[in-house]
């Protein structure tokens, strides 16, 4: 839970937050004036036999409410400036994680659901948490200032139990989040078990296997029921926390009435203190509990799923002791339900050796090349390779900057790295002619006017002696100008 809270706090933009704070000041006016107006209306107005004075103080309360409404209107107008950048960050997080897994050969079927549903859930709950927490702080600050103005002697009777209730509630949030996650997992297991049984209900009835089917779902049903009971226990704890923070201050003020009166606290001041509790602190506490207990838990659980999915570590590339390629038990399939293209493959290619993989289309030649070069991740097994270079059958250029085209497999490459690599393969003049690393490329214009782009891979391999160079299989008989030719070796064909 701490990770999700830190992520949300770090995403708060400074200027919009300062604007929210500034417009929260007028919104705090009604909370501060509430008890003062009631106390003055009672003491200086109605109890003193001057009803017009009492009505005037109540009218002042209405005016303060109008000022607070104007501030609240501006707060909600500024809320989008805080929430929408947070949503954009989440979209980039989800899309980036999905693309990284897809490039690694692990397509993510849940990315669409995270992007279209879970991101919106986090966005809405994030906005709700901002509104609830900000409103709570505004009300508490206003009420404390009002209590100090009306009767400072009442403050020790109200604030300690109120703070105790808040602290107890915060202490239960971790337990509530854990039980909420357990309930979600139990629901998923129950749905999976029940779905499997219902999908085969005809076979179950035909074979008279109703008891066996019932046993299959009995465990998930019991787990889901236990998870719901655990959530109900959290709700009971929340009610107890509200009783401590919301009702105990009221009881304390009423019980201390004679003691307060003996120390010169007027009846209006006591009523003002009760007003702050009943119409200020209690509603604020209730909104806080409802917001954090509902939206807060959904925010933590859903954002945690997004962060877990996006932060899955990239596969570590093991480097062999000597130059060459070693594959052990490599299995790879394009999708969790697809037939594996490679299954349990073991392969050793010593340094300095040559290997040609031949065969009809679809047997996995391109897949093997991508696995060796680290562009795909095996579902099982290990791939160990020294420094590698991939020689594409045809040059591929996409619309984007020169930097994007040259470093799309190494996004963290610096300008010096790219410029040195371009110079090493004899492409420095081409980069300059195109306008530098930040110039935008037009693939059609480049292929028409700069055929040398297809010679970059060949120049790269001839100029450098990489321990491992890999070339995908040809898909046509046309060979780009300058591309390296395979050398034939004596002996029988592989």
N, C-alpha and C positions, 0 to 999 in steps of 0.2 A: 504493500500500500504506500510505503514511503516513496518508492520509485515513481509511482503515478502522480503523487502529490508534488514531488519535486519537478516532474516534467511539466505539470500544469503551471506551477509558479514561475518556472524559467521561461515559459512561453508568454508571460504577461508583457505586452509592450509598454514602455515607460510613459510616453506622452499620453496615450489614451487612458491609462490608469490614473495619471495625475488629473486628467479632466474629470474622470469619475469621482475622484476624491473631492475636487473643487465643487462639483454640483451636488455632492452629498451633504455639504455644509448646510444649505438651505433646507434640505430634506430632514435634517436633524432638528430643525426648529420646532415642529409640532411635538416631538417626543420630549423636548426639553421644557416646553411651555405647558404641557398637559397638566402635570400635578400642581405647578405654580398657579395656574389659572383657577383650578378647582379650590386650592387652599385659600386664595384671596377672595374668590367668590363666596366661600362659606364664612370666613372670618370677617372680612370687611364689608360684605354685602348682606347675605341672607340672615346670618346670626346677629348682625348689627342693626337689622331693621331697614336696610337700604337695598331693596331688591334691584333697583336700577344699576347700582354698582356691581352687584353680582352678575346681572345680565351683561354688563359691559365687559367684565372679565371673560365670560363665556364667548362673547363676540370676538374678543381678542384671540381666543383659541381657534375660532373659525378662520380668522385672518391668517394665523400661523399655519393652519392646514392648507390654505390656498398657496402660501409661499412654498410649503413643502411639496405640494403637487407640481408646481412649476419646476422645482429641482428634480423631482422624480421623472418628469417628462424628458428633461435633458439627459438624465442618466441613461434612460432606455434608448435615446437617440444615439448615444455614444457607445452603447454596448456592442454594436456590430463591429466597431473599430477594434475591439479587443478579441472578439470571438472568431471573426472571419479569418484573420491571419493564422489563428490556431488551427482552424479547419484546413486551411491550405497546407500547413505543415504536416498534418496527418495524412492528407491525400498524397503528398510527396513521399512520406514515409511508407505508406502502403504500396504505392505504385513502384517505388524503388526496390522494396523488398521482393515484390512479385517478379520484377524484371530480373533481379539478380538470381533468383531461384530458377526462372525459366532459362536463362543463359547457361546456368549450371546443369541443365537437363532435369530439373525437378519442377515441372509446372505445378502451379498452386491453384487448385480448383476453388479454394475458399477466398481468393483475393477479391473476386467480384462482390461477394457478400460483405466482406470487410469494407470495401470501398463504397458500396451503395447503402448499406444499412448501419454497420458498426461505427463508421466514421460519423454519420449523422447522429447516432445515439450519443457518442462522446461529445460532439459539438453542442447538442441540446443540453446535456447534463452539465457540461462545463459552464455554459451560460447560466443555467439555473443555480449552480453553486456560487457563481460570482454574485448573482442577484441576492441569494439567500444570505451569504456571509456578509456582504456589504450592508444589507438591510439590518442584519443582527447587530453589527458593530455600530451603525448609525443610531439605532434605537437604544442600545446600552449606553453609549456615550451621552446621548441626550438625556436619558433617564438619570444617570449618575449626576450630571450637572444640575438637573432639576432638583434631585433629592438634596444635594448640598445647599441649594438655594432655599429650599423650603424648611428642612429640618435636618441638620447634620446628625442629630442623635438617632435618626431612623436608619441611617446608612449601615451601621454595624449589624442591624437586625435583618437587613435585606441582602446585602451583597455576599456575605460568607456562604449562606445556604445556596444562593443562586450560582455562585462560582463552583460550589461543591457538586451541584447537579450537572453543570456543564462538564466538569472534569470527569465525573463518572461516565457520562455519555461518551466523551471522547475515548475513554479507556475501553469502552465496549465496541468501538468501531473496528478494531482489528479482528476481534472475534466474529463480528457480524460479517465482515468481508470474507473471512475464511469459510463461514457457513454458507454464505451466498454462493461462493465458488463451488462448494461441495454440492449444493442444491442444483446448480447448473449442470455439473458433471453427472449427477444422478438422473436428471431429466434426460440428458443425452443418452445415457446407457439404457434407460427405460424405453426411450423412443426407438433405439436400435433393436433392442430385444423384441419389443412388441411389433415393430415393423416386419422383422423377419418371420415371426409367427403368423401374423396376419397375411403376409404374402403367400404363405403355404397353407392357408386354412383348409383348402379343399383336400389336400393330401393328408392333413392332420385328421380330418373327419373321416376320410375314406379308410384310413388305417386304424382308426380308433385310438389315436395317440393324444387324446385331449389331456390326459393327466400329465404326460411327458411335456406337452406344450405349456401347460400351466406351471410346471416346475421350472421351465426355462425363463419365464417372466416373473416368477415369485420372488426371486432374489432381487432383481432391479426394482420391483414394486416396493419391497420392504426397505431398500436403501433410500428410495425416493420419499417414502413416508417418514423415515427417520430424519432425513434432511429437512423436510417441512416442519417437523416437530422442533428440530433445533432452531430453525428460523423463528418459530413461534416463541421459543424461550428468549431469543434476542429481543423480540417485541415486548415481552413482559419486562425485561430489564430496562428497556427504553421508557416504559411507563413509570417504573420506579424512579428513574433518573428525573423524569419530568415532575413527579410528585415532590422530590427533594428540591429541585431548583425553582419550580413554579409555585407550589402551594405552601411549602414550609416557610418562605419569607412572609406570606400573608398571615399564616397562623402566628408567626413570631411577632409581627406588628400588633395584631389584635390582642395577643396575650400580654404584651408589654404596654398596653394602653394606659392602665393606671400608673405604671412607673413613668411613662412619658409625660402624662399629665402632671404628675408631682414635680417634674423638672421643668415645667413651664411650656411644654409643647402643646400648642392649641389643637382644638378639634379639627380645624381646617387643615393644619399641617399633617395630622394623622391621616385624614381623608386623602390629602395629596399624596402621601406615601403609598396608601393602598391603591390609589389610582395608577400610580407608576407601575405597581406590581401587576394589577389586573389588566390594564389596557396598554401597558408598555412592555414590561419584561416577559410576562407570560406568553403573549402572542409571538414575540420575537423568539422565545425559546421553543415554542411549538413549531414555528416555521423552520428553525434551525434543525430540530430533530427530524422533522419530516423531510427536509431537503437533503441533509447528510445521510439519513437512514435509507432514503429511497434513491434519489438522483445520485447521491454520493457513492453508494455502493455500485450502482450501474456504471458510473463513471470509472471507478477503480477496476472493476472486473473487466469491462469492455476495453478500456485503454490498455490494461495489462495484456489482454489477448493480442491487441494490435502491436504492442511493443515486443512481445515474445515472438510473434510471427516475423516482424521486420528485423529483429536483431539476431536472427539465427546465424551463428558464425559461419564464415566461408570455409570450405574444406581446406585443410592444410595440405600443401603439396610436399610430398616427401622426396628428397633428393637422394639418389643412389650413391653408394660409395665411389663408384667409378662412372665414367660417361656411358650412357646407354639408356635403355628402357626396360623396365621390369613390371609386368602385370601379374597379379596373383588373385585368382578367384573373382575376376571382374564380371559383374552382371549389370546390365543396363536395359531399361525399357522406357519407351516414350509414353509414360503415364502409368498410374498404379494398376490399371486393369488390362494393360496391353501385354502382348506376348513379348518376352525379352528378346532384344536384338542380339545381345551377347549374354551367354550364361556360363559362369564359372571359367572364364578364359584365363589361362596361364600363358605368359609370353615373355621371352628374354631376347633382347636385341643388344648384343655387346657393342661397345664403342668402336667406331670405325667400320661396322658391318652395314650391309644394305639389305632391306627387306621390301619386297613388292607383294602386296595383297591384291589378288586378282579374283574375279568371279562376277556373276551376274548382278544386276541392280537389286538392291534391297537386302544384301547379305550382311551389311554393317561396315562397309569399308570407310565411309565418311564418318560414321559413328566412332569407329576405332580411332581415326585420326583426331577427332575432336576430344576424345577421352585422353589420348596421349598428350595433347596440347593443353589440357586443363580447361577447355571450353565447356565440357560436360562433366558431371559428377556421377560416378557409378553408384548404383543402388547398393551394391555390395562389393567387397574386395578393395584392393589398393592398387594405385598407379604410381610408380616411382620413375622419375625421369630427370635427367639433367637439364641444362638450359635448352630450350626448344625454340624452333621457328616454324611457323605455318606458312607454306607457299600456296596461296590460293590458285585454283585453276584459272580464274579470270579475276582481274582487278575489280574491286567493289568500292564505289565511291557514292556517298549519299549526300543529300543537301544539308549543308552545315558548314562550319568553319574548317579551315585546314587543320587546326588543332584537334577538333573533334574527330576528323577522319583518321588522323595519324595516331591518336591516343585513345581510341574508344575501348581498347582492351587494357589500357593502363591509365585510368582517369586521373591518377595523382601525378602523372609525369609533368615535370616542370618544363618551361620553355627551353632551358639549356639542354635538357635531355632530348627533346624533340629535334632541336636544331642540330645537335651533334649526330643523332641518328640519321637525319636527312642528309647531312654532309657525308656520312659514312657510306651511304648507298648512292651517292651522286645525284641527289635530288635537291640540293640546296638552291641551285639556280631556278628550278621549277617552283619551289616554295616562294622565292622572291618574285618570280614572274606572276604568280597568282595573287600577290599582294600581302604576303606574310602569313603568320599563323592565325591571325584573327580575321582574315579575309573569308568571305562566304563563297563556297564552291557551287558551281552549277554542273552536275554530273554530265549532262549532255554536251555542254560546251567543252568540258575538260576532255572527255573521251574523243571529241572531234578534233580539238586543237592541240591536245597534249597527250599523244599516244604513249608517251614515256611512262605514264602512270602505271601501265601494265607491266613495265620492265622493272619496277621497284623491287618486287619479291626476288626476281632473278639476280639483280645486282646485289641485293642483301646477302643471298646465299653464296655468291661467288666471292664477295669481298670478305666475308666472315666465315670462320670454320666453327659453326655451332656443333656441339656433340650430337644433337638430334635435330634433323630437319624432316618435316612431315608435309606431304602434299596430298590433298584430297583427290579422289579418283576423277578422271575426266568424264564430263557429261556430253561431250561432242568431240568431233575430230579436229575442230579448229584449235590451234595452239597460239596463245598470245605471243606477239613478237618479243623476243628476249627471254621468254620463260625457259628455265633449265630443262634440258633433255635428260632422260634416264640413261645411265650408262649400262650397257650389257656386260655381263661378266661371264667368263668361261664356265662351262659345266651345264648340267641339265636345268631346264626351266623350273622355277619353284612351283 
